[in-house]
């Protein structure tokens, strides 16, 4: 389905996995407490403690269970699943500059969601997710066909083709929405926002968490497939089956996220690259850190979006889009480090 001649370069480990995961957990816990405390409605931890100790129902407890906690869990699941999807996609495609929004998955899921909303408006949420997933799979397969004959050495051609391909799909989606007077509905899906998340409206995201967990258990096989077709055959790994697993996983995660909260760009691009530079290329070692850091980064952007124009909110997609675009440009334009020359040690036996 794509050229497997290019092999990923090994990266040096700058931080131990335990240290990085510990720091990520501490950061995530701090952001969770801040996210639960932040909002327009009045909320106090003291009132929540009194409600729990006295076993009574209070406004603080209801607010926590109905709004604050579901929103925080939705952010964590979204950030972790998108980051993991980007990581496994980069490993299998052997390209560090791709993510679900650059292979047509997110845009195709949005197109499918628009079509099902127009022609099957009374369909269930599961039906919308299913059709969006099928459209995302079709978009990813078409993207794989487009990059099949690209030179393996030119790593920047793949994301550029993906950006153009995604732009074409978005143009078609916008044209359909304009003709059917559905631009306002389309704008809701294009900008990821968690302000409408309540209990009962985010549970589909647990599917993405399950898919990320399955990817962790298959990390070794995904790594072998990323090394090339010849190595995969010699080690008895079915490359085609694993590739289809990645396509289905990335498509389903993209579709569920778009259906539930909308599109959030650059998460699957920025987070895996940062973690790979710190921890190396071992997929099994990196995936937990990728999930933790993805959750923390999306949660941080949500906190920023709720704070800079309080009591109004800036969508997470806007905040992360600015940060992600800046990091992506830095990764494209940065110059590789020159290796330091080794000092030659004097050999006493060679002295006359």
HUQUI-V750355 format. One line per field, one symbol per residue. ss: DSSP state (H for helix, E for strand, C for the rest). phi: phi as a letter, one per 40 degrees, with the letter a starting at -180 (. if undefined). burial: 1 if it has 16 or more other ideal C-beta (glycine too) atoms within 10 Angstrom, else 0. Layout:
# HUQUI-V750355
ss: ???
phi: ???
burial: ???
This chain:
# HUQUI-V750355
ss: CCCCCCCCCCCCCCCCHHHHHHHHHHHHHHHHHHHHHCCCCCCCHHHHHHHHHCCCCCHHHHHHHHHHHHHHHHHHHHHHHHHHHHHHHHHHHCCCCCCHHHCCHHHHHHHHHHHHHHHCCCCCHHHHHHHHHHHHHHHHHHHHHHHCCCCCCCCHHHHHHHHHHHHHHHHHHHHHHHHCCCHHHHHHHHCCCCCCCCCCCCCCHHHHHHHHHHHHHCHHHHHHHHCCHHHHHHCCCCHHHHHHHHHHHHHHHHHHHHHHCCCCCCHHHHHHHHHHHHHCCCHHHHHHHHHHHHHHHHHHHHHHHHHCCCCCCCCHHHHHHHHHHHHHHHHHHCCCCCCCCCCCCCCHHHCC
phi: .acbccbcccbcccbcdcccccccccccccccccccccicccabccccccccccfbcbccccccccbccdcccccccccccccccccccccccfacbbadcbbgccccccccccccccbbccccccccccccccccccccccccccccbccccccccccccccccccccccccccccccbfbccccccccbcabcccbcgbbccccccccccccccccccccccccchcccccccgbcccccccccccccccccccccccbhcbcgccccccccccccbgbcccccdcccccccccccccccccccbcbdccbcdcdcccccccccccccccccccccccccccccbccccc
burial: 0111010100000000100110010011001101110010001000110010000000011011001101111111111111111111111111111111111111111111111110000000000111111111111110110110010100100110110011001100110010000100010011111110100001011011101100110110111111110001000010100110111011111111111111111111111111110111111011111111111111111110110000001111111110110011000000000000000000000000
